[in-house]
């Protein structure tokens, strides 16, 4: 039985999720159990190099866990593996989750950082995996947008702060709409609006009340009457939303192929993430991206399974362009917010790709 040591650059490891969930509970746990056993009896042993922006934190983490390699320069990390250290380099995992950038300092950090990592991955011919756990968690019900379907419109409902929770919601929506006929065609324009303008936009038909109704029908956590006495309610149409949601936000994403997509962040109305889309034939597909409660956070296991597959196969299970375009949408939407909620045309977001037919969600 041979041991194969495989290089794994872990970028963004000083954050809460990068450290706890991805390093300690995943990669280090795999190492402690002796690696991943292959069908032929060989063992794959991850050999991580830690990357982040805070050198002092990186050094402390590396010493704590006996990890020899760490750096604040991802290009330097790549060079070490490419130049040859006896370790096979076979993947880049970006763990830039839940960082905070003050609105006054928004400067395309997430989008540009990811773009640079993607360039290195393509130049050096290695797989690159990034993104949220929402696209690969369980769904209630376990449905998918039919591959190659024509879509008329899609709507996502999310909760939490901005950013990061709007990013997770945007990527969840992206994993659904990228399956449409022709694949992803890029972003024509974006706009972020807030407050009463969100409800006004609904009355004007800028986002679909029918799709909101379908999305909310999948929620297990509707507030208001449902929370008080468990009565069913049509929260999309009964006039209670403006009372429950003090500061709604709508993210309008216009696609190059004409598809309209909208994210509604509705803190106070529910506590989960739900999606709905209308197909060209009139059929509506809707689901909840199920997040089991803390402290287990077992939806992260679904993401770790994709990481493990990349380590074993040397191939990313889904395109990193999904994360690139979700990050780019959020970046430009935040530009819209700080620039008076104006509509921004985005010719630079001509990001085109096709998703695999195989679904990757937990079930």
KAPEPE-V879192 format. One record per residue. RES is the residue in one letter. PHI is phi in radians with two decimals (999 if undefined). OMEGA is omega as a letter, one per 30 degrees, with the letter a starting at -180 (NA if undefined). Layout:
res = [RES,RES]
phi = [PHI,PHI]
omega = [OMEGA,OMEGA]
This chain:
res = [X,X,X,X,X,X,X,X,X,X,X,X,X,X,X,X,X,X,X,X,X,X,X,X,X,X,X,X,X,X,X,X,X,X,X,X,X,X,X,X,X,X,X,X,X,X,X,X,X,X,X,X,X,X,X,X,X,X,X,X,X,X,X,X,X,X,X,X,X,X,X,X,X,X,X,X,X,X,X,X,X,X,X,X,X,X,X,X,X,X,X,X,X,X,X,X,X,X,X,X,X,X,X,X,X,X,X,X,X,X,X,X,X,X,X,X,X,X,X,X,X,X,X,X,X,X,X,X,X,X,X,X,X,X,X,X,X,X,X,X,X,X,X,X,X,X,X,X,X,X,X,X,X,X,X,X,X,X,X,X,X,X,X,X,X,X,X,X,X,X,X,X,X,X,X,X,X,X,X,X,X,X,X,X,X,X,X,X,X,X,X,X,X,X,X,X,X,X,X,X,X,X,X,X,X,X,X,X,X,X,X,X,X,X,X,X,X,X,X,X,X,X,X,X,X,X,X,X,X,X,X,X,X,X,X,X,X,X,X,X,X,X,X,X,X,X,X,X,X,X,X,X,X,X,X,X,X,X,X,X,X,X,X,X,X,X,X,X,X,X,X,X,X,X,X,X,X,X,X,X,X,X,X,X,X,X,X,X,X,X,X,X,X,X,X,X,X,X,X,X,X,X,X,X,X,X,X,X,X,X,X,X,X,X,X,X,X,X,X,X,X,X,X,X,X,X,X,X,X,X,X,X,X,X,X,X,X,X,X,X,X,X,X,X,X,X,X,X,X,X,X,X,X,X,X,X,X,X,X,X,X,X,X]
phi = [999,-1.72,-1.88,-1.89,-1.59,-2.03,-1.23,-2.50,-1.38,-1.92,-1.74,1.75,-1.45,-1.47,-1.35,-0.99,-1.29,-1.03,-1.38,-1.19,-1.46,-1.59,-1.49,-1.16,-1.50,-2.07,-1.14,-1.16,-1.11,-1.11,-1.11,-1.14,-1.51,1.66,1.64,-1.79,-1.42,-1.57,-1.07,-1.50,1.65,-1.18,-2.10,-1.62,-2.00,-1.06,-2.12,-1.39,-2.12,-1.58,-2.28,-2.97,-1.62,-1.87,-1.08,-1.12,-1.12,-1.03,-1.10,-1.11,-1.11,-1.06,-1.15,-1.05,-1.96,1.18,-1.75,-1.34,-1.84,-2.72,-2.86,-1.65,-2.08,-1.12,-1.11,-1.13,-1.09,-1.07,-1.07,-1.03,-1.30,-1.19,-1.25,1.78,-2.28,1.48,-2.02,-1.38,-1.56,-2.45,3.04,-2.13,-2.02,-1.62,-2.07,-1.55,-1.72,1.14,-1.51,-2.07,-2.13,-0.95,-0.99,-1.21,-1.87,-1.08,-2.45,1.16,-1.01,-1.13,-1.09,-1.21,-1.07,-1.14,-1.04,-1.13,-1.11,-1.10,-1.05,-1.10,-1.07,-1.24,-1.12,-1.74,1.04,-2.35,-1.28,-2.39,-2.14,-2.62,2.05,-1.45,-1.45,-1.04,-1.08,-1.96,-1.34,-1.28,-2.21,-2.15,-1.34,-1.38,-2.03,-2.41,-1.15,-0.95,-1.15,1.45,-1.29,-1.48,-1.93,-1.60,-2.88,-2.45,-2.48,-2.09,-2.04,-2.35,-2.45,1.92,-1.49,-2.16,-1.54,-1.99,-1.20,-1.17,-1.07,-1.05,-1.13,-1.11,-1.24,-1.08,-1.08,-1.10,-1.16,-1.54,-1.36,-1.17,-1.47,-1.21,-0.99,1.53,1.27,-1.31,-1.98,1.76,-1.91,-1.45,-2.85,-2.39,-2.75,-2.05,-2.17,-2.45,1.19,-1.10,-1.08,-1.15,-1.15,-1.08,-1.10,-1.15,-1.13,-1.44,1.48,-1.25,-2.29,-1.55,-1.16,-1.13,-1.26,-1.08,-1.02,-1.14,-1.14,-1.16,-1.14,-1.62,-1.36,-1.75,-2.39,-1.05,-1.67,1.33,-1.02,-1.11,-1.35,-1.19,-2.47,1.13,-1.30,-1.20,-2.66,-1.72,-1.13,-1.26,-2.26,-1.62,1.43,-1.53,-0.98,-1.07,-1.36,-1.46,-1.80,-1.38,-2.45,-1.22,-2.41,-2.14,-1.91,-1.64,-2.10,-1.64,-1.62,-1.11,-1.57,1.66,-1.16,-1.67,-2.30,-2.40,-1.88,-1.90,-1.67,-2.16,-1.09,1.88,-1.65,-2.81,-2.32,-2.40,-2.05,-2.32,-2.35,-2.61,-2.46,-1.86,-1.39,-1.08,-1.47,1.65,-1.16,-1.97,-1.89,-2.51,-2.84,-1.90,-1.47,-1.37,-2.04,-0.99,-1.23,-1.19,-1.57,-1.24,0.85,-1.23,-1.12,-1.13,-1.08,-1.12,-1.25,-1.10,-1.06,-1.21,-1.07,-1.07,-1.09,-1.10,-1.10,-1.28,-1.64,1.35,-2.29,-1.25,-1.25,-2.65,-1.22,-1.21,-1.03,-1.05,-1.24,-1.03,-1.27,-1.14,-1.11,-1.16,-1.04,-1.11,-0.99,-1.28,-1.14,-1.19,-1.04,-1.03,-1.09,-1.36,-1.85,1.40,1.11,-1.41,-1.29,-2.11,-1.32,-2.30,-1.08,-1.25,-1.71,-1.43,-1.67,-2.04,-2.89,-2.06,-1.39,-1.18,-1.21,-1.16,-1.38,-2.11,-1.38,-1.14,2.32]
omega = [a,l,l,a,a,a,l,l,a,a,a,a,a,l,a,a,l,a,a,a,a,l,a,a,a,a,l,l,l,l,a,l,l,l,l,a,l,a,a,l,l,l,l,a,l,l,a,l,a,a,l,a,a,a,a,l,l,a,l,l,a,l,a,a,l,a,a,a,l,a,l,a,a,l,l,l,l,a,a,a,a,a,l,l,a,l,l,l,a,l,l,l,a,a,a,a,l,l,a,l,l,a,a,a,a,a,l,a,a,a,a,l,l,l,a,l,l,l,l,a,a,a,a,l,l,a,a,a,l,l,a,l,a,a,a,l,l,l,l,f,a,a,l,l,a,a,l,a,l,a,l,a,l,a,l,l,l,l,l,a,l,f,h,a,l,l,a,l,l,l,l,l,a,a,l,a,l,a,a,l,a,a,a,a,l,a,l,a,l,l,l,l,a,l,a,l,l,l,l,l,l,l,l,l,l,l,a,l,l,l,l,l,a,a,a,l,l,a,l,a,l,a,a,a,a,l,a,a,l,l,l,l,l,a,a,a,a,l,a,a,a,l,a,a,a,a,l,l,l,l,l,a,l,a,a,l,l,l,l,l,a,l,l,l,a,l,a,a,a,a,l,a,a,a,l,l,l,l,a,l,l,l,l,l,a,a,l,l,a,l,l,a,l,g,a,l,a,l,l,l,l,l,l,l,l,l,a,l,l,l,a,a,a,l,l,a,l,a,l,l,l,l,l,a,l,l,a,l,a,a,a,l,l,l,l,a,a,l,l,l,a,l,a,l,a,l,l,a,l,a,a,l,l,l,l,l,a,l,a,a,a,l,NA]
